[in-house]
Amino acid sequence: MIDKKLIDLQDPHTQDVVRSMKMFAESYAKSTNTYFCSDLEITQSVIIGLAKNKLESGAALCPCRCYSQKTEEASFAFWNCPCVPMRERKECHCMLFLPEQSPFSSSHQEVEMTLLTD
């Protein structure tokens, strides 16, 4: 289950950042011929995590990693989404961008962010 307390989804600025991350993810999935996870909650959680890190550090750091210094880590750009493993080998640990043949892949390159209206 998504912990909505991670960020204030009622805040207009936060909603704008979440929408921006959603648009980025959809665009990147289409341009790399990758697909979102068949479990919608995973896709939504990762997008919200990207937004949270963008709000906190100024960069969309991979939300599946722990950082002791987010701002410093963001300056290295290695884990900024899309991270180096994704860009170089199409390996997305977060399961946001999956190849078509993945057993966890959906047929979707667009996602509903229903959490924004809760």
N, C-alpha and C positions, 0 to 999 in steps of 0.2 A: 504494500500500500504506500502511496505517496505521502510523505510528511509535508503538508502544506505550510507548516510553521517555519520551514526553512527560509522562505521569503514571503513577503506580504503580497499575495496575489490580488488584493484589492487596490493597491497603490497604482495609480495611472502610469507612473514612470516604470515601475516593475513590469506592468502589463506590456508596455512598449518594448522593453528589452526581451521579454519572453516571445512576443510576436516577431521581433527581429531574429531571434535564434531559431524560431520555427521556419521563417522564410529562408534563412541561411541553410538550415538542414535540408529543406525541400529542394532548394536550388543545387546544393552539393550532391544530394542523392541522384538527381536527374543527370547532372554533368558527369558523374562517375559511374553511372549505371549500377548503383547500389540501391538497396531497399531497406525499409524500416523493419524492425522486429515485429513478428506476428503478435506479440504481446504488447498491446497499445500502452499499457502502464509503464513498460520499460522505456519506450520511446518518449513518452511525456516526461518521465522522471529525468532522463538524460537531458532533454531540452531545458527543463526547469533548472537542473544543475548547471548547465552551461550559462544560463541567464544569471543565476546566483553568483557564479564566479566572475562573470562579466561585471556585475554590479560591485563586487568586492575588490576586484583587482584590475579592472579595465580590460581584461582579456577573457575570452571564452575558453578557459582552461578545462581540460578533460575532467569531468566530475567524478570519475571512477578512481581517482588517485588522491592521496593525502599530500598536502603541501605544508611545510612549516612556514614558508614565506611566499604567499601567493603572488605578491607584486614582483618579487625577484624572479620567481619561477616563470611568470608571464613574460618577463623581459628576455628570457632565453628562447622562447617561442617553440620549444620542442614539444610541449604538451598542449599548446594552443590548438584548439579544434579547427580544422582537422590536424591531428597530431602527426608527427613524422612517420610513425608506423603505418598510419592510414594513408598518408600521401605516397609513401614509398612502396608499401606492400599490400594496401587495401586490407589492413588488419585493424579492426575497431574493437578494442577491448570492451567498450561500453555497449556494444551491440546496437549502436545507432545506425551505422552504415554497414549493411550486410550484402555479400554477393548473392546473386539469385539462387545459387546452388546450396546455400546454407540451409540446414534443417530448421533454423529459427527465422528465416526470411519470410516476409509477407510479399505481396505483389504491389505494395504501396510505396509511392515516393512523395506522398502528401499525408499530412496527419492532422486530425482534429485535436485542438487543444481545449477540450471541454472544461478543463479546470479554470479557465479564465472567466467562465460565466457562473461558477458555483457561488 
